[in-house]
Amino acid sequence: MNTQFKFTQKNIAALPPHPKDSKSTDQEYSDTLVSGLKLLVGKSGNKKFLFRYSLRSRKCSTALGSFGALTVDEARIIANQHKALVSQGRDPKQERDDFKSRISFGDFVSKHYLPHITTYKRSIASDESKLRLYLLPKFGHAPLADISTQNIQSYHNHLRVTLSPATANRHLALLHHISSSALNWGYVEKNVCKGISKFQENNKFQRFLSNDEIRRLFSAADDDENIFAAAYVKILLLTGVRRSEGLGMKWEHLQLSGLKKQWYVPHTKSGKSRYVILNPMSVHILEHLPKVRNNPYVFVGKIEGQPIQNPIKAFKRMVDRAGLESSLRCHDLRHTHASLIINNGGSLFDVQSALAHANSSISERYAHLSEETRQKTSYNISTVITGAINGAQVESGRSVARLI
């Protein structure tokens, strides 16, 4: 096997994992373009860049970062920077270690992590909120390299006292991604979140509005002072879309005329676009909403050019007016939409399609509703057949009587 070649993205990606029966942990490859630049390929297929050099008659090496986190060009730039330091009699590994020990969690997040994830992550606002309110006050000034697994575990346990298990787990997931990025970029030696277990989440509770509760909520919405918030709440129930999808509704994405009335949703939770069928009531609501000049959004907020900023406040106002329990959530409207599908003859596949679930396992939480519908259908069939049989017996009796 040729272990010396010009590194490219394509040929590195094509390298196979190091054989599992090999005595060595990694297979080392050398770049022919930049001397000292190496690539280690492990038995699991993981690939990482390394720079080897000699300083004061001593052979040394320093990790540069994982392939994928670093491109070949970026690895070459760092390797050449290290070569320049060596030519000056300076140790790049020592200077890198000194730098890593100095950089704080807050500096790493603001200067490296956030600029990176902003380029692709749609839920950046949620991450920024967790960082601003919780993580930076807790870890912001601590050296990144000094934060231990025990520190993270303690923080996770503490969150469980004041927050739900699901919310605490979202914090752990964010910390895990930050630590993983720091590892890939060479700022830490390991992911300190690895091995910390998530709390068990109880997502089985589902609240469904009854017909009477739906009537009361719609009536409360009709009496609300904010016509856009009222329409927003109604549309959530009528379409089953997620809260963020509803807020992002724009006039340019609506098709309210013609045979096929629908709404184009360019971005969903899965990152894919989709079309939502608009039923007659939702079309009626949207057609009677005024368009606000210089605002592309349907559910207009107080900030110019923006949608409603705090739909929860308006929703709670309507819930209170309708006489419903204060614990009712906007997300329960989505659950209710699913229950209406099932209770009106729809299948779990219909639920998956309408709610844009990534896979059928998510829709299976409504399986008990489907079972109830099947029982009712079976009972109705029994009633129909029984009626048919009894009717036949009556007719048969009358025929006999007429013959006598």
WODA-V896200 format. One line per field, one symbol per residue. phi: phi as a letter, one per 20 degrees, with the letter a starting at -180 (. if undefined). A space follows every 50 residues. Layout:
phi: ???
This chain:
phi: .fecaffcgffffeffffgfeffefcddcdeeecfneccddefenfcbeb ddbdclmcfcbbfdqffofdeffffffffffffffffendefffffffff fefegfffffecffgffffbeeefffffffffecfffedgefggfefdff fffffffffffdcfgfffffffffffffffffffenecebefefneefff dddffcddffgfffffffffffeffdfffffffffgffdmffgffffefd ffedcednfdebcedfcdgeneeaddfdfgfffffffeefeegmcfefef dfegmcegecfffffffffffemeffffdgffffffgffffffdnfdfff fgffelffbffffffefffffffffffffffgffffffffffffffffff ffff
